Amino acid sequence: MNDSYLIPILVAGSILIPMFMFYITTFVIISKNKQRKNEAEKKQMEFQYEKQLLQTMLEVQEKAMNQISQEIHDNIGQVLAGVQMNLVTLSAGVTDNPAQLARDSKEQVSRALKDLRDLSRVLNSKYINKIGLEESLRKETQYLGAHNNIQFDIDVEEGDRQLSPERELMMFRIAQESLSNIIKHADAAQVSINISYLPEKFSMSIADDGKGFDPKDSKAVGIGLINMKQRVEVLHGTLDITAAPGNGTKITIHIPYE
């Protein structure tokens, strides 16, 4: 090759090669910085999600404890007040059948103890996680049914996937709030709970045969339903309401497994 061609090639190479190396180095640095930024943003999003989830769980648990406090006051408190009256009557000696009064008092105390045990279990998150969502709901509805004259039915469609313990606890607390709303406002005689472990998502519906309401009426949609919807959204899920005056209410919740 003629030297007149070789020299320009060498000069061009000495310029282009450093430029190419500079471009590659810059590209790698930019890519690494972008990757670090994406990882930092992802960690920040995960932190915010976990923080919001924890806050929501605390709010739901606080709501559940308030409801249980009301149950203790309305049910167990009344039973123990009745026992107290029986004891006063017995001590005063103004009854014709003290043995029967003593038996009645014993039965009422036994009932109060059972109710307290049931309530203590639904407050204990470790116990709920131990027995699972389905069994926790069965125990909760047995207690509610005994005190509110409501028939509860639970149907479970099993699947290959399961919720994490944290999500199971959250769904149980949300279901508790829904059942509390039904007892307070629906005037229902029957409630059906359906749980489905679908391949792509978890689904739970709670339907009652109560008086219902108009979902388009903002005044009819209580703060309880709004709170439930917000809590489901924290889990990246959805909550749909189907209701009509005189035709009961059905809420359907879908959440991902993770």
DABELCOR-V197140 format. One line per field, one symbol per residue. burial: # if it has 24 or more other C-alpha atoms within 12 Angstrom, else .. A space follows every 50 residues. Layout:
# DABELCOR-V197140
burial=???
This chain:
# DABELCOR-V197140
burial=.................................................. ..#..##..##.###.##..##..##..##..#..##............. ##..#..##.##..##.##.###.#..##..###.##########..#.# ####.......##..##################..###.########... #############.......#..############.#######....### #######.
